[in-house]
């Protein structure tokens, strides 16, 4: 149901964020900084960030659309 609602409201089906054209660059930067600060207070550390693979918007750890990806490397 979440997927259908996001498609009907014009949001990204993966992360739920609006398309890039709805705000100025300054407003988007302020929104990203606000989200990062809020998550930093909740987690007690800087949150991990990645791009949504559907819309390429920034998604932080703990938000919808964030996928844990671990790179396993053997150190000899």
N, C-alpha and C positions, 0 to 999 in steps of 0.2 A: 504494500500500500504506500510505503514511503517513496518508492521509486515512481509510482504513478503520480503522486502528488508533486514530486519534484519536476517531472516532465510537464505536467499541466501548468505549473507556475513559472516555467522557463528557467529552471535552475539546473545545475549539473546533476545528473542522476547518481554519480558516485559520491561527491562530497557535499552537495546541496548548496553550493555558493552560486551567487548570481554571475552573469557574464561580465567580462571586464569593462564593457562600454557604459555601464550604468552610473559610474562615478568618475570624478577627476583623479588624477594620479596622486595628488596630495591626500585626498580622502582615503584612497586605498592604502597608502603607506601608513596613515594614522590608524586605520582599522587593523592592519597587520600588527603594528606595534602594540595596540591595545590588547589584541588576542594573545600575543606572546607574553606580555606583562602579566595578564590574568593567569595564564597557564604556568608561568614561572612562580607565581605566588602559591598556586595550588600544588605544584610538584616539588617546590623547594630547589629547583635547578633550572637551567635553560632547557626548554623543550626541543625535541628533535623536530626537524622540518623536512618536508619533501614536497614535490609537485604532484598534483592529482594527475593520474595518467589519462583521464578523459578531457579535462579542461585546462590543464597546466597551471592552475592557481596554487598558491602556497597553502599546504595543509600541515597543521602542527600535530604533534603527538597528543592523543586524547580526543581529537576531533573526528567526526565522521569522515571516512575516506582515507584515513591514515592506515597504511599497511606496514606491519613490522617486517623488515627485510634484513636478514642477517647474512653477512658475508663470512663464510668460514674459511680461514686461512691457517694452514699448518706451518708453524715456525720451526725450522730444524736447527 
